[in-house]
Amino acid sequence: MKQREIRAVFDEETITVYQAYRKEIALSAIKAQTFVPPFKIERMTWIKPSFLWMMYRSGWAQKEGQEHILAIKLKREGFEWALKQACLSTFNNSVYRNHSIWQEQLSKTPVRVQWDPEKNIRLENLDFKSIQIGLKNEAIKKYVEDWIIQIDDITDYVKSIHQFIINNQIEKASEMLPIEKIYPLPDSIKCIINAD
């Protein structure tokens, strides 16, 4: 499996990513339209442009601590800044000359990128990988203070899709999915994408 793509809902200025949280964090974020306590800015937070990968990770909003699914609309310039700063979460010799260089970059950079098999509506693996982006330090501060345009709680929407799947009404469930397109990346960050 070599193909890596960022598929997302986006327009000229924004891109939507997903996160799952417990009630207290989610409701505070909705009210403030950014992340505020009890969200901990000191901890790494992971954003995911893929809706179905978020469903896989959260078990359709059923896993403990992931009962609320948030759709977060970000500035594209912030999203691309994060990718430009990113270090792959695992060593790859087609990107880094040696293991120690990768380790040094991993410790210094405020963004990590991880690739995992994308999922279909039944949460089975597809033949390409989907991106997760981990933010810490400077990146998480920018995320919370500058990049976020809008936060929506989409938990009810998620549960309605899941109910169709439970009832084996896959066509109806599929029609409700967000329409994700391949995100056009600047050449300066394609090495993170094209690494085998």
N, C-alpha and C positions, 0 to 999 in steps of 0.2 A: 504494500500500500504506500505509494509515493506521492499521490496528489494531495496537495494542501491548499485549501481555499478558505478565504474569509467570506462567508455568505451572511448577509445581514439585511435588515430593513434600514434604508438610509435615503436621504435626499441631498440636495446640494450643500447643505450646511451641517446636518446632523446625522448621527448613527444611533440606533437603538441597541442597547445591551441589556442583559438580564442578570438579576441576582435574587437569591432566596434568603429570607431571614425569618426569625421568630417575630411574633406579633409586636413586641415592644419596640424593636428596632424599626420594623416596617412602618408602623403607624406614625412614629416620630418623624421618619423620613418623608412620608407623604405630607404631613402637616407642615414641615419646614421646607419641603421641596429641595432638600439636600440631606446629607447624613449628619445627624447630631447624636449626642449620647442618648441611649446606651451604646450606640455604635462606637467602636474603639478605633480612633485614627492611628493608634500605635501598631495595630495588627495589619498584616497583609490582607488585602481584599481582592477577590477574583471576579472579573467581569467576563461575560460570555455573549458574543453576538448571536449565537445559534439558539433559537427557541427550543428546538427538540433536544439539544444537548442539555439545556437547563432542565427540561422535563425529566430527562434521564437522571441527572444529578439529584434532583429534588423529589423524584418519585411522584411527579404530578402534584407537587405541594403537599405530600403526605409524610415525608421524612421529618423526624423531630428536629426542630430548630430551622426548618425550611418551609414552614406552613404558609408563608406569604411570598408570592412571586411578584417582583417589581420589574417593570419595564422602565429603563432609564435612558432618556434621550440626551445624548452628549454632543458637544461641538466636535465636528470632524477634525478640526485642527488639534484638539486635545488628544483624541484617539490616535492620530498619526504621530503626534509628539511621543506618546507612550511607546508606540512600535519602534520609533527611531532610537529610543533609549534602551530597548529590550535586550535581554540576554536569554538564550534558550535555557530552559530549566534542566535539560540534560546535555551532556557533552556531545558535540558533533564535530568530527574532524574535517568536514567540508566547510565549516564556518570558522572554527577556532584552530589555530596552529597546533596547540597542544593543551593538555588537560589543565596545567597550571594557569595558563592565560585565561581559559574559560572560568576557572574557579575564582580568579582575581576579578574578572568582569562581573561574575555572578554576585560577588560580595559588594561590589561598588554600585551597580546599576539599581535604579528604583523600580524597574519593571522586569517581570519574567514572562516568558511566553512558553506555553505548553500546547502540544498537539495531541488530540485524542480522536479515535474513530467517530465520525459523525453518525447520527442515528436516524432511522426512519420513524414513522408514526407509531410503530409497535416497539420502538426503542431498541431495534436490532442494528448491528453495525452496517454502515455503508462503506463503499470502497474509496472514500476520501476522508481526510482528517479535518477536524474543526479546531479553531483556536480558542484558548483560554488565556486571559491576560491578568497577571498578578501585579497589583500596585502596592507600593510601600513608600515610606518616607516622603520625599519631594512629590512623587507621583500621586500618592493618595491625597496629599494636601491640595494639589492642583485639581484633582478629581472633585473633591468636596467643595472647594471654594470657587472654582472657575468653570469647569467643563460642563457641569450638569445644567441642562435647560429645563427638564421636566421629569418628574417621577410619577408613575401611575401604578397602582396596585391592580394587577391583572389576575388575581387569584380566582375570582368567580369565573372569568373567561377560561382559565386553565382547567378548572373543574368541570365546566360544561363540555369541553373537548374530551376530557378523560371519560366522562360518562358515556358519550357516544362510542368511544373505543371499548369500554366495558360491555356495552350492548351490541358490540360487533357491527356498529354502523360506521365503518371506516371511511366510507365516501363522505358522509356528513362531517365527520371529524376533520378529514383532510381539507374540506372546503373552508373550514374555520381557521386554518393555520395562517400565520402571517406570511406574506410573500417576501421571501429573501432572495436577493440577487448577489452575484459575485461582486465584492467590493473592489474598486480599482485602486491599486496601491501605487504610490510613487516609487520610482526605480530605486531610490535610496534605501528602501526597507525591504526589498524583495529577497535579500539573502536569508532573512528570517523565515520567509515563506518557502523558498525553493530548496532549502537544505533537505537532503535525503536522510 
